Amino acid sequence: MKVKKLNEIKIRRRNRVRARIKNVSAKLRLSVFRSNTHIYAQIIDDASGKTLVSASSLELKDKKKIKKADIAKEVGKNLAGKALKAGIKETAFDRGSYRYHGRVKALAEAVREGGLKI
């Protein structure tokens, strides 16, 4: 019963976040997926339905004794660098069903520090 309620909360949160982003449809979307072990981020053009730039914690080396939040920061910096090379300067941040807290927040702040406007 409790798991069902948590899933409903996540679905409502995801729909709320995506509804806000659709209002700013001219921007590209920076989507985040977080698993227990890894974090993935990609910049998507919803008009054409294509992923333009992506980065994940799988690309990093020497992540044995690093905190997950620090790994998320590295992924954010990596994504910002790739986006700037591709000529992307501004995106809308899609955190999905995740709260803006912890690894998701660390990734977003690192992307901002990298020069990408969210």
C-alpha positions in Angstrom: 0.0 0.0 0.0 2.8 2.4 0.9 4.8 1.6 -2.2 1.8 2.3 -4.4 1.3 5.7 -2.7 5.0 6.6 -3.2 4.8 5.7 -6.9 1.7 7.9 -7.3 3.5 10.8 -5.7 6.5 10.3 -8.0 4.2 10.2 -11.1 2.3 13.4 -10.0 5.7 15.2 -9.4 7.0 14.1 -12.8 3.9 15.3 -14.6 3.9 18.6 -12.7 7.6 19.2 -13.6 7.1 18.3 -17.3 4.0 20.5 -17.5 6.0 23.5 -16.4 8.7 22.7 -18.9 6.3 22.3 -21.8 5.3 26.0 -21.2 8.9 26.9 -22.1 8.9 24.7 -25.2 11.4 26.8 -27.2 14.2 25.7 -24.9 16.0 22.4 -25.0 15.4 20.0 -22.1 18.1 18.8 -19.7 16.8 15.5 -18.4 18.2 13.7 -15.4 18.0 10.0 -14.5 19.3 8.8 -11.1 19.8 5.2 -10.2 21.2 3.8 -7.0 24.7 3.5 -8.4 24.9 5.9 -11.4 23.5 9.3 -12.7 22.8 10.1 -16.3 22.0 13.5 -17.9 21.1 14.4 -21.4 20.0 17.4 -23.4 17.0 16.6 -25.6 15.4 18.6 -28.4 11.7 17.7 -28.0 10.8 19.3 -31.4 12.8 16.7 -33.3 12.9 14.0 -30.6 16.6 13.7 -30.6 19.3 13.6 -27.9 21.9 16.2 -28.6 24.4 15.8 -25.8 24.7 13.2 -23.0 26.9 12.4 -20.0 26.9 9.8 -17.3 28.8 8.5 -14.4 29.8 5.5 -16.5 32.1 7.7 -18.5 34.1 8.7 -15.4 37.3 6.9 -14.3 38.6 6.5 -10.7 35.3 6.7 -8.9 36.0 4.1 -6.3 36.1 6.2 -3.1 34.3 9.3 -4.3 30.9 10.4 -2.9 27.9 10.1 -5.1 27.3 13.8 -5.0 30.9 14.5 -6.1 30.4 12.1 -9.0 27.2 14.0 -10.0 29.2 17.2 -10.0 31.7 15.7 -12.4 28.9 14.5 -14.7 27.4 18.0 -14.6 30.7 19.7 -15.5 31.3 17.1 -18.3 27.8 17.7 -19.7 28.2 21.5 -19.6 31.5 21.3 -21.5 30.0 19.0 -24.2 27.0 21.3 -24.5 29.1 24.5 -24.9 31.1 22.7 -27.6 27.8 21.8 -29.4 26.8 25.5 -29.2 24.1 25.0 -26.6 23.9 27.9 -24.1 20.5 27.5 -22.4 18.2 24.6 -21.4 15.2 23.9 -19.2 16.0 21.6 -16.2 13.9 18.4 -16.1 14.5 16.7 -12.8 11.7 14.2 -13.5 10.3 12.6 -10.4 13.3 13.4 -8.3 13.4 16.1 -5.6 15.8 19.0 -6.2 18.1 17.6 -3.5 21.4 15.8 -3.1 22.8 14.4 -6.4 20.3 16.1 -8.6 21.0 19.4 -7.0 24.8 18.8 -7.2 24.5 18.0 -10.9 22.4 21.2 -11.6 24.8 23.4 -9.8 27.8 21.9 -11.6 26.1 22.5 -15.0 25.5 26.1 -14.0 29.2 26.5 -12.9 30.2 25.0 -16.2 28.6 27.9 -18.1 25.3 26.5 -19.1 22.2 28.5 -18.2 19.4 26.6 -16.6 
